[in-house]
Amino acid sequence: MTSRYPSFAGEILNLFAEREATLTDIAIIQPADPFLDMAGEDLRRRIFLTESETGETLCLRPEFTIPVCLDHIAKRATTPRRYAYLGEVFRQRREGGAEFFQAGIEDLGSPDRAAADARSLGDAHAILSRVLPGTRLQITLGDQAVFEAVLSALGLPRGWQKRLTRAFGSPAMLEAAIAECANPQGAANLPREVASLVARGDEARLTQHIEESMQAAGLSPTAGREPGEIAHRLIEKARLRSVRLSDDALNALKTFLAINTPLAEAGERLAAFAEQAGIVLDEALAEFGARVSHIGQQGMPLDDIRYDAGFGRPLDYYTGFIFEICAEGLRQPLVGGGRYDRLLTLLGAESPIPGVGFSIWLDRIAAVRGERP
């Protein structure tokens, strides 16, 4: 292990070996499109973009999950398979510095999702316990699948379900989306030609118009949201403005999102909510309960684990179980992770491959240890 890595990197590598996760080598330069399409608005804004000699949009590796999945697909590797990684990622960061280290494990193809979720959480907790001995760790769990099941059971229009799901993970965005569901705003102040295309629902011509306008303004169509995505969302928003969320559904949704309880009590709280709201969540709650049972077998202190129904993470590819681990008294998480069962198919896998994993911020661990990152 060279000196450029944190002093405790060797301990993490040892734990990877103990947990039977194979260390993989991922290129620093990556195709940009998968991150621009699937990584979430917050990460998209902080990616370092460049171009190849042939004009392909590339970027410096901003995270590891997508590249590990792409590498798995390219190699046509069998599953189940557990990949470990440790290396630099590159982002424009508010707290300063563009290059920092991440480590983690991606678990691909495990057929027992509940057991794999619990093992992922257990792996992350074990690493932190080893490199931060004596530090009180606080674990927050969420579940996007339960959130989506609630939206569906409440009978929300599909468009609103998609809008709220996209906002899950960003409290401010979710609050704004719920407020708009309850009181849809009038039409946006759009240029006349754009407004006309939106009103007609002509997505193809609207996409072409947006692309031509961006080019005329000297903007790259790949620098952020693509013209097709912008056009789709403008039309979707116009359609959603005609539908208002009922008071009963709004109150039930707010009641659900307010659930924040020790994990041991979460199943009962969710079941009581479903009964009170008059909705059926049996399938989602069965998966939730199975995961809780497996987490109990990981040897972690359950008193330090909370379930927060409104908790998510700002990455678009999550589909279910989500978690973060913090050191007591510190705001920024040391670990973040979750389940992403649709990601590999979206990246080009020939058949669905379930996945779950986590990333560790090594610079934040170094700060807790009193070391220079």
C-alpha positions in Angstrom: 0.0 0.0 0.0 1.6 3.3 -1.1 1.8 6.4 1.0 -0.8 8.2 -1.1 -3.5 6.0 0.6 -4.8 6.7 4.1 -2.9 4.9 6.9 -5.8 2.6 7.6 -6.3 1.5 4.0 -4.5 -1.8 4.7 -7.0 -2.7 7.4 -9.9 -2.2 5.0 -8.2 -4.4 2.4 -7.8 -7.1 5.0 -11.5 -7.0 5.8 -12.3 -7.2 2.1 -10.4 -10.5 2.0 -12.1 -11.8 5.2 -15.5 -11.0 3.7 -14.6 -12.7 0.4 -15.0 -9.6 -1.7 -12.6 -9.6 -4.7 -10.6 -6.4 -5.1 -11.3 -5.0 -8.6 -9.4 -2.3 -10.7 -11.6 0.3 -12.3 -10.3 2.9 -14.9 -10.3 6.5 -13.8 -11.6 7.7 -17.2 -15.2 6.6 -17.7 -18.0 7.2 -20.3 -20.0 10.2 -19.0 -23.5 9.2 -20.2 -24.3 6.6 -17.5 -23.6 9.1 -14.8 -25.4 11.9 -16.5 -28.4 9.6 -17.0 -28.6 7.8 -13.7 -26.4 9.3 -11.0 -28.8 12.0 -9.7 -29.0 15.7 -10.1 -26.6 16.5 -7.2 -23.8 14.3 -8.6 -24.4 15.4 -12.2 -23.5 19.0 -11.2 -20.2 18.0 -9.8 -18.8 15.7 -12.5 -15.6 16.6 -14.3 -16.3 16.2 -18.1 -13.9 15.9 -21.0 -14.0 14.5 -24.5 -12.1 11.7 -26.4 -10.4 12.3 -29.7 -13.5 10.9 -31.4 -15.8 13.3 -29.6 -17.2 10.8 -27.0 -18.1 12.5 -23.7 -16.0 11.2 -20.9 -15.5 12.0 -17.2 -13.2 11.5 -14.3 -14.6 8.7 -12.2 -17.1 10.4 -9.7 -18.1 7.2 -7.9 -17.6 3.4 -8.2 -21.0 1.7 -8.4 -21.7 2.4 -12.0 -18.2 1.6 -13.2 -18.1 -1.6 -11.3 -21.4 -2.6 -12.9 -20.2 -1.6 -16.4 -17.1 -3.7 -15.9 -19.1 -6.7 -14.7 -21.3 -6.5 -17.8 -18.3 -6.0 -20.2 -16.6 -9.1 -18.8 -19.8 -11.2 -18.9 -18.9 -12.3 -15.4 -21.1 -14.9 -13.7 -23.1 -14.1 -10.6 -23.4 -14.0 -7.6 -20.2 -12.0 -7.3 -18.8 -9.6 -4.7 -16.5 -6.8 -5.9 -14.4 -4.6 -3.5 -12.7 -1.4 -4.5 -10.5 1.3 -3.0 -9.3 4.4 -5.0 -9.8 8.0 -5.9 -13.0 9.6 -7.1 -13.2 13.1 -8.5 -16.0 15.6 -7.8 -16.4 19.3 -7.5 -17.0 19.5 -3.7 -18.5 22.3 -1.6 -16.2 21.5 1.3 -13.1 21.9 -1.0 -10.8 19.5 -2.8 -11.7 17.6 -6.0 -10.0 14.3 -5.4 -10.7 12.0 -2.5 -10.7 8.3 -1.7 -13.6 5.9 -1.5 -13.8 2.2 -0.7 -16.7 -0.2 -0.8 -18.3 -3.5 -1.8 -20.8 -4.2 -4.5 -22.8 -7.4 -4.2 -24.2 -8.5 -7.6 -26.6 -11.3 -8.3 -27.3 -12.6 -4.8 -30.7 -14.3 -5.0 -31.7 -13.6 -1.4 -32.2 -9.9 -1.4 -33.0 -9.5 2.2 -29.9 -11.5 3.3 -27.7 -9.5 0.8 -29.0 -6.2 2.2 -28.2 -7.2 5.7 -24.7 -8.5 4.7 -24.0 -5.2 3.0 -24.9 -3.3 6.1 -22.9 -5.7 8.2 -19.8 -5.3 6.0 -20.0 -1.5 6.2 -20.4 -1.6 9.9 -17.5 -4.1 10.4 -15.2 -1.9 8.4 -16.0 1.2 10.4 -15.7 -0.7 13.7 -12.3 -1.8 12.7 -10.9 1.5 11.6 -12.7 3.5 14.3 -12.6 1.4 17.4 -14.6 2.8 20.3 -16.5 5.2 18.1 -20.3 5.2 18.6 -21.9 4.6 15.2 -25.4 5.6 14.3 -27.2 3.8 11.4 -30.2 5.2 9.5 -32.2 2.9 7.2 -34.8 3.8 4.6 -36.6 1.8 2.0 -37.5 3.3 -1.4 -39.5 0.1 -2.2 -41.8 0.7 0.8 -42.2 4.4 -0.3 -43.1 3.4 -3.8 -45.6 0.8 -2.5 -47.3 3.4 -0.4 -47.6 5.8 -3.4 -49.1 3.0 -5.4 -51.5 1.8 -2.7 -52.7 5.4 -2.2 -53.8 5.4 -5.8 -51.7 8.3 -7.0 -51.5 8.8 -10.8 -48.5 7.1 -12.3 -47.0 10.5 -13.2 -47.1 11.7 -9.6 -45.6 8.4 -8.4 -42.6 8.9 -10.7 -42.3 12.6 -9.8 -42.3 11.8 -6.0 -40.0 8.8 -6.4 -37.4 11.0 -8.2 -37.5 13.4 -5.4 -37.1 10.8 -2.7 -33.7 11.3 -1.1 -33.8 15.0 -1.2 -36.0 16.4 1.6 -36.4 19.8 0.0 -37.3 18.4 -3.4 -39.7 15.9 -1.9 -41.5 18.6 0.2 -41.8 20.8 -2.9 -43.2 17.9 -5.0 -45.7 17.0 -2.3 -46.8 20.6 -2.0 -47.3 20.7 -5.8 -49.3 17.5 -5.7 -51.6 19.0 -3.2 -51.9 22.3 -5.0 -50.8 22.1 -8.7 -49.5 25.4 -10.0 -50.6 27.1 -13.2 -48.8 26.8 -16.4 -45.1 27.7 -16.4 -44.1 31.0 -18.0 -42.6 29.4 -21.2 -41.8 31.0 -24.5 -44.7 30.9 -26.9 -43.4 28.2 -29.2 -42.3 26.0 -26.4 -45.7 26.4 -24.6 -47.5 25.5 -27.8 -45.5 22.3 -28.2 -46.0 21.4 -24.6 -49.7 22.0 -24.9 -49.9 19.7 -27.9 -47.7 17.0 -26.2 -45.4 17.0 -29.2 -42.4 15.5 -27.5 -40.4 14.9 -30.7 -40.6 18.5 -32.0 -40.1 19.9 -28.5 -36.9 17.9 -28.1 -35.7 19.2 -31.5 -36.5 22.8 -30.6 -34.7 22.6 -27.3 -31.6 21.0 -28.9 -31.5 23.7 -31.5 -31.9 26.4 -28.9 -29.1 25.0 -26.8 -26.8 24.8 -29.8 -27.6 28.4 -30.7 -26.7 29.5 -27.2 -23.4 27.5 -27.3 -24.5 24.9 -24.8 -23.6 21.3 -25.1 -26.6 19.0 -25.2 -24.6 16.5 -23.0 -23.5 19.0 -20.4 -26.5 18.4 -18.2 -30.0 17.0 -18.8 -30.4 16.0 -22.4 -33.0 17.8 -24.6 -35.2 14.7 -24.7 -35.3 14.5 -20.9 -36.1 18.2 -20.7 -38.9 17.9 -23.2 -40.4 14.8 -21.5 -40.4 16.5 -18.1 -42.0 19.7 -19.4 -44.9 17.7 -20.9 -45.2 15.5 -17.9 -45.4 18.5 -15.6 -48.1 20.0 -17.8 -50.2 16.8 -17.5 -49.7 16.6 -13.7 -50.9 20.1 -13.2 -54.4 18.8 -14.1 -54.5 16.3 -11.2 -54.7 17.2 -7.5 -53.8 14.9 -4.6 -56.8 14.3 -2.3 -56.6 15.4 1.3 -56.9 11.8 2.6 -54.0 10.7 0.4 -51.9 13.7 1.3 -52.5 13.2 5.0 -51.6 9.5 4.8 -48.4 10.3 2.8 -47.3 12.8 5.4 -48.1 10.3 8.2 -46.0 7.7 6.5 -43.0 10.0 6.0 -43.1 11.1 9.6 -42.4 7.5 10.8 -39.0 7.5 12.5 -38.5 4.6 15.0 -35.9 2.1 16.3 -35.6 -0.7 13.7 -36.9 -3.3 16.1 -40.3 -1.5 16.2 -40.4 -0.4 12.5 -42.4 -3.4 11.2 -45.2 -2.9 13.7 -45.3 0.8 13.0 -45.6 0.2 9.3 -48.3 -2.4 9.7 -50.2 -0.1 11.9 -49.9 2.8 9.4 -51.2 0.5 6.6 -54.2 -0.5 8.6 -55.0 3.1 9.6 -54.7 4.3 6.0 -56.7 1.4 4.7 -54.0 0.3 2.3 -52.3 -3.1 1.6 -48.5 -3.2 1.8 -48.2 -7.0 2.5 -45.5 -7.7 -0.1 -43.3 -4.7 0.7 -43.7 -5.4 4.5 -42.8 -9.1 4.1 -39.5 -8.1 2.4 -38.9 -5.4 5.0 -39.5 -7.9 7.9 -37.2 -10.5 6.3 -34.4 -7.9 6.1 -34.8 -6.9 9.7 -34.5 -10.5 10.7 -31.3 -10.9 8.8 -29.9 -7.7 10.2 -30.5 -9.1 13.6 -28.2 -11.9 12.8 -25.3 -9.6 11.8 -24.3 -8.9 15.4 -24.7 -5.2 15.2 -26.2 -3.2 18.1 -29.8 -2.8 17.1 -30.3 0.1 19.5 -28.1 2.2 17.2 -30.2 1.5 14.1 -33.2 3.6 13.2 -35.7 3.3 10.4 -36.7 6.7 8.9 -39.5 6.4 6.3 -38.6 9.6 4.7 -34.9 8.8 4.4 -33.3 8.3 1.0 -30.1 9.1 -0.8 -29.8 11.5 -3.8 -28.8 8.9 -6.4 -31.4 8.0 -9.1 -30.5 4.3 -9.3 -31.6 3.2 -5.9 -34.7 0.9 -5.8 -35.1 -0.4 -2.2 -33.1 -0.7 1.0 -31.0 2.5 1.6 -28.6 3.2 4.5 -26.1 5.6 6.0 -23.8 5.3 8.9 -22.5 8.3 10.9 -20.2 8.8 13.8 -22.1 10.1 16.8 -22.2 13.9 16.8 -21.0 14.3 13.2 -23.4 15.5 10.4 -21.7 14.0 7.3 -22.1 10.2 6.8 -19.1 8.0 6.8 -20.8 5.3 4.7 -23.8 5.4 2.3 -25.3 2.5 0.3 -28.3 0.7 -0.9 -30.1 -1.6 -3.4 -30.1 -0.9 -7.1 -31.9 -3.8 -8.8 -32.7 -1.9 -12.1 -29.2 -0.4 -12.7 -27.5 -3.2 -14.5 -30.3 -3.7 -16.9 -30.3 0.0 -17.7 -26.5 -0.2 -18.2 -26.9 -3.0 -20.8 -27.1 -6.3 -18.9 -28.9 -9.0 -21.0 -31.0 -10.1 -18.0 -31.9 -8.5 -14.6 -29.1 -8.7 -12.0 -30.0 -7.6 -8.4 -27.4 -5.4 -6.7 -26.6 -3.8 -3.4 -23.5 -2.1 -2.1 -22.0 0.8 -0.2 -19.2 3.4 -0.4 -17.0 4.7 2.4 -15.6 8.2 2.5 -12.0 7.7 3.7 -11.3 11.4 4.2 -14.1 11.6 6.7 -12.8 8.6 8.5 -9.4 10.2 8.6 -10.9 13.3 10.2 -12.6 11.3 12.9 -9.3 9.5 13.6 -7.6 12.9 13.9 -5.4 12.2 10.8 -4.8 14.4 7.8 -6.9 13.1 4.9 
